[in-house]
């Protein structure tokens, strides 16, 4: 499960994603440098020719080669969403995962258009297939949100077929096919006027995605416009009650509810899916300006957003042990929802200090101090 949002304004494009995966999985934040072409490139299941790569900052599940979301040196941001389609992907051979496609498009794209071409060329050439889950076998297709400073693309896929609609003002994606006939580019096998919703697996229960889309789509219509703090609050939303800025935060819901109405963007679906990493990025239109990026390890309600220089992220964020400690905090607030108040009382001042210090400072001492106070 995941939720991804992009909102374009006069300053550029805001991108935000929560990556929801197995409760037992860890993610890290790491940078990979640019590299020249030549030789082989290993994806999760395939070995491909390597045309070279741009520098990337991304969030990666520790057992995967691909990325859940990331930003490259050209100011392109991409995230993917698990979707259930009519393509029998469970019978497909091992091929590319959605996370592989995120990384490949970030490596090869210099703007949203070239990233779209890189992603869809790889998809058509190699297809989707193979297990994408940490603790059970579940191949799945992906939707994608590709953003740059001037907008981007919403991409739906079904097997090797794809359709892409331009982001006009903004877009929000979750775990369901959410495109109809508004696409403007597609693979050659997609007939003009095709309703992409026909790719959605009829048996798929989309209520889990719909309740979260009702929350994320609010930011698209917010007259105040997005900023990092509004997006942090959105990604921390519990049960549809987003908090603006700091202050209080709704407790972790005790359960999903009969229609999943108690779940939201900060995912806590016991033993099934939880938020394991979170990213917010601003992709500026100003010539020569660099993207601004903030990442949180684990569930954002029980973590802090760290401002990051994409070229030199703090090494501590690539340490699985730190992710494990934030996972223990998540376990605490899930077991005792009232405990979130005490956890936020420590983490909110830490986050404010980190935001004031900016991306050039080392957050390690402050994070270690706060986690020590919390006993993890």
N, C-alpha and C positions, 0 to 999 in steps of 0.2 A: 504494500500500500504506500501511496505517496500523495503529496499535494504540491503543485507548482504554479507560480503566478508570475506574470510579467506585466508591468504597467509602464507605458511610455508617456513622458511629459516633456516640457520645453527644455529640461536639462539633460535628458537622455532617457534611459530605460532602467527601471528597477526590476530586479529578478529575485525571486525567493523560492526556496524549496525545503520541505521536510521530507527526509528519506525514511520511510517506515519499512522495517524488515523484521527478521526473527528476533524475539527477545533475547536470544542467546548469542547474537552476532555483535561484533564490534566494528566500528568504522574509524578511520584515521583521516587526517587532513594533511596532504603532502603536495609538494611542488615537484614537477618533472621538467628538466631543462629542455630547450630546443635541441634538436639533433639533425644531422644531415641525413639524406637518403642513402639507401644501399643496405644490403643484407636482408635479414628476415625480421618480421614483427610477429610476436606471439600474442594472440588473443587468448581467451579462456580455453577454447577448444580447437582453434585453427592457427596455422602459420601462414602469414601473408607476406608478399613483398613490401618492403618498408620504403615509402617515398619521402621520409623525413617528417619532422614534427615541429610545431610551435611549442613554446613553453606554456605549461598549464598549472593551475592550482585546482585541486579537486578533492572530493570526499570519496573514499574508496573502502568498501567492505574488505576486511583484512584477507579474506580467502579468494577474492576476485582480482582479476587484472584490470577490469573496466571500472568506470566511475559512475556513481549515482548522480553526481552533478559537478559542474566545474566551470571555470572561467579561463580563457586563454589570453595570451599577451596582446592580442588584437582587440580585446574587449567583446568577445563572443562568449555567451553563457548558455549552457544546455542542461536540461534535466529530463529524465524519462519517467513514465508511469506504466505500471503493470496493467494490461487490459486483457479481457477475454473475448476472443473473436471466433468466427466460424471456421477459421483455418485449423486443421487438426495438428497443431504444433507438437502435441505429445507424441505423435508418430514421426516427426521430422528428425533427420539425423542431427548430430551435434554441429552447430554452425555458429552464428554470432548471437550473443546476448544483447539485450537493450543497453546494458552497461558498456559492452564493447563498442557499440555504435556511438554512444556519448563520447567516449574517449577518441575514437577515430575521427569524428566530426570536429572535435576541439583541436586535434592535432593538425587537421588539414584545412580548416576553415579560417579565412581572414576577415570574413563578415558573415552575416546570417545567411546570405544567398549562397556563398561558397561552402559554408558548413552544411546547408541543406543538400547541396549537390554531393558533397562527400558522404554524408549519411545515406542518402538514397542510392548512390552508386554502389556502396558497399552492401546495402540491403539487397539490391537486385542481383548483385554478383554472387553473394554467398548465402543469403537467406537467414532466417532466425531459427534457433533450435538449441537444445541442451538445457540442462538444469540450471536455474537461476536462484535457487533457494539454499540456505545454509544447512538446514536440519531436516529437510524432506525433499522429495523429488517433485518439481513442478516447473516444467518449461512454460514460458508465456511470451506473448507478444508485447510490444511497447508502443505507447504514444510518446511524443517528444514536444518540448517547448524550446525553441531556438531563438535567442534574443541577441541583439546588438544595440548600439546607441540610438538607432532610428526605428526600431521595431523588431520584426522577426517573423517566425513561422510556427504555427501549430501543425504538427504532423501526426497523422493516424496511419497505422500499418495493419496489414492482414496478410500473413505469409510474406511474400516478396512484393506484394502490391502496396502502394502508398498514395496518400493524398495530402496536400498541404494547403492551408489557408493562411493568408497574411494576418499578423497581429495588427488590428486597427484600434489603437488606444490601449488595448490590453487583452489579456486572456488568462483564464484559470483552468487548470487540468486536474483531474483526479483519476480514480481507477475505473474508468468506463470510457468507451468510445463516445465522444461528445461533439462530433462534427456531422453536419447533414450535407447540404449541397453548396456550401459557401467556399469550397476549395477552388484554387486557381491554377494549381500545378498538380500533376499526378503521374503515376507510372503509365506506360503505354497500354496496359491491359484494362485501365479504368475508363469506362465509357463516359462521354460528356453527360453531365446532369446526374451522375450516380449519387444516390443518397448513401453516404458513408455509414450511416446508422445501420444499414443492412449488414455491415460487417460484424456488428455486435452479436455475441452469442446469446440467443434468446433465453437460455436457462440462467444466465448470469444475473445475480441479485445486485442491482446497481444502487440500492438504497444506501449502502455504506458509503458510496462515492457521492451520492446526491446531497446527503446531509452536510458533507464537508464542503462541497461546491457552493452550497448556500452561504457558507461563511466566507470562503475565499473570494467569491464574486463581489462581496461588499466593498472590497478595496478598489475595485474597478470603478465604482461610482462615488467614491469618497470625495466630496468637493474640496477637502483640505489637501488632497494629493498624498502620495506615499512619501515616507522617509524611513530611515532605518529603524527608528523606535516603533513606528506604527507596524512595520513588518515584523519586528521581533514579537510584538504583542499578538499579531495575527498568528504567527507560527507557534505561539504558546497557548492558543485558544483551547479551552476545555468546554465541551458541551455547548458550543455556540456562543459563549459569553466572553468575547475578546476584551481584553483590558488594554487601555491606551497608556503607553509609557510604563513607568514603574508602578509602585504601589501594590495593591492586592492582586491576587490571581485566583481564579476559581479552582476549587480542589479537583483532584483526579476523579472522574466519574466512577461510581462503584461498579458499573457494568454497562454494556452497550445499549440496553433498552430493547424492547421488542422490535422496533423499527430502526435500530441503530441510532436513534435520535440523541442518545447521551454521548456519542463519540464525536470527536471533532479533529481539527488539524493536528494538534499535539496528541498523537495516537497512543492509546493505552488499551489494546485489545489483548487481554491476558493470554499468554501462551500461543498467540497467533501472530500479532504484528504490533510493533511499537516504533516510535520515532527514535532512530539511532544516530542521526546526524542532521544538521540544519545549516542552511547557507542563505545569506542575503548579499546581494551585490548591486552596485550602482554603476551603470555603463554610461559614462559621460559623453555628450556630444562635443564638448569643447575640444578643438584640435590639440593633440598631444597630451591630453589629460589621461591619467591611468585609471583603470577601474578601482573602485573601493569595495572591499570584501570583508564580511564578518561571518565567522563560523562558530557553531556550538557543537560540542561532542555530546552524544546521547540525546535524551529527551530535553528540549529547550526549557521546559518548566523547571527542570532540576539541573540546569547547566547555565553557562554564561556565554554570551556572544563576544568573541575575541576579534578586534580589528586586526586585519592581516595585510601585510605587504605581499601581493601575489608572487613576487619574485623571491621572497625570503620569508616564508612562514615560520613561526616559532617552532623549533624542533620538537618541543614537548607535545604539540598537537599530532605528531606522527607516532606517538608512543601508545601502543595498545593498552598499556597499564593505566594511563590517564583515562582513556575511554572506559576501561573497566571500573574505575572509581566513580565516574559519573553514572555508569550503569547501576552501581550499588545505591547511589542516591535516588535514581529512578525507582528501584525496587522498594526503597524506604517509603517514598511518597505514594506508591501504589498500595503498599500494605497498610499504611496509616495515612489516609488522605489529609487529615488535619496537620500532619507533619510538614506539609508543603509550606505552611506559614513560617515555621522555624528555618527551613532550608532557604526560602526566599529572603529572610531577614539577614542571612549571611551573604547570599549570592548577589543581591541587588546592589549593595554598596561596592562589591568587588567589580561588577559589571560597569558601574558608573566610573570607577577608577580606571578601568581598562579603556573605556571609551575616551576619557579625557587624555590618557597617556598616548593614545593613537597607535598606529601600526608599527612604528619604529622601535617600540620598547619591548623588553622581554617580560611576558606575563607570568613566567614560571614562579617566581617567589610569591606573588600575590595569590595565585591559584593554589599553591602548596599550603599557604597559610590558611586560606579559607577551607580547603578540604580537611586540613588538620583540625580546625575548629569543629567541623561537622563529623569528625571521626571516621573518615573514609580514606 
